[in-house]
Amino acid sequence: MHNPINLSTPFQLSSSVVLPNRIVKSALSEVLADKDGNPNKSHINLYKCWAEGGAALLITGNMMVDRNNTAEPHNVVLDEKSNLAAFEAWAAAVSNSGTHLWAQLNHPGKQTPYYIVWEPVAPSAIALTGGLKAGFNKPRALKQDEIINIIRQFATSARLAKQAGFSGVQIHAAHGYLINQFLSPLHNQRQDQWGGSLENRQRFLVEIYHAIRHEVGADFPIAVKLNSADFQRGGFNEEDFISVVETLANIGIDLIEISGGNYESQSMSGANVQTSTIEREAYFLEYARKIRDRVKVPLMVTGGFRSASAMNQALQIGETDLIGLGRPFAIDPNVANKLLCNSNYKVGIRQLSTGIKYLDQLTLINITWYEHQLARMAKNQTTQPNLSPWLSIVKTVQSAGIYRLSKRRI
């Protein structure tokens, strides 16, 4: 009898890589690095916990390629100055369990708070808008030689990740970070070979892929996290998304994770998502449907999945190959095992609010609350699913300081 594909079905990513099931822990920024940007015992504890939880693949959060441009304090940085032994220990803690571990490589561009970099860089000298402009200074436009150098930095980080024992890398080209800024006609208004047409706007991403491939070889997995759209007028849109996916498929990308939004339009965290979409689960599944027949590259959809039944249905009808989960892993590190063992299991996610909308926005409660859960796991403590949003805010003030409240990141 034919056995339909489900969460427990192994996935042949490539001729040399097989994932034992279809569940992936998508990137969550850990903000646990030491003062030099190196991982430590906290990362080992946290990722050991997740590796034992049943996911086939764990993707790290925001591993920076440039230590002079980070998205937030305590981001991990992987470059020639890094303590590679610390990364080797991190990778070994996961690989010994048989779980795959990929490094998510990122450069924040202008999404760098002013207290980290006074003058951030971007494709064009265009400031962030809305409430973000108070915490992020207007960037300056990158010069040609700086663009080439950043491409090299991505390649160097990928080479070092492979050397340290990570089993793949993911290029972060979503959520308003530097590569997404290059892709967006709203943020990229250059008149040279890096701007204007979509072919030019995607050149930065394409060149990063080629540079990484040159460093890691043909058999090492390279994934891309890509916005389905920025959900901003004049920004990276659905038509752009489809075209970039086709380009990535043609040049040999191994996996595309579909997300959406940025920090001016936070769809990736569930903000501004219609209630009907939340009830259907999987915020970006419709975009996977639109490219499924256009490309052969494996797809992963992240954002909104909560029930094993919805996940299995998406897999069985071929809308996606892998299921990405983020916040559920921050509440329950064993969530993958529960989903794999019980086809009726459903993840419970609270709607967090103090009842004061402005305060919720100021503290980014739906981000910082989950970061506190990660910090507990990193100390080998159990999570606190019933943690009061008010207590979470107090913890945020104590650890970050009031002036940084509006500048925390996903």
Secondary structure, 3 states (H helix, E strand, C coil): CCCCCCCCCCEECCCCCEECCCEEECCCCCCCCCCCCCCCHHHHHHHHHHHCCCCCEEECCCEECCCCCCCCCCCCECCCCCCHHHHHHHHHHHHCCCCEEEEEEECCCCCCCCCCCCCCEECCCCCCCHHHHHCCCCCEECCHHHHHHHHHHHHHHHHHHHHHCCCEEEEEECCCCHHHHHHCCCCCCCCCCCCCCHHHHCHHHHHHHHHHHHHHCCCCCEEEEEECCCCCCCCCCHHHHHHHHHHHHHHCCCEEEEECCECCECHHHCCCCCHHHHHHCCCCHHHHHHHHCCCCCCEEEECCCCEHHHHHHHHHCCCCCEEEECHHHHHCCCHHHHHHHCCCCECCCCCCCCCCHHHHHHHCHHHHHHHHHHHHHHCCCCCCCCCCHHHHHHHHHHHHCHHHHHHCCC
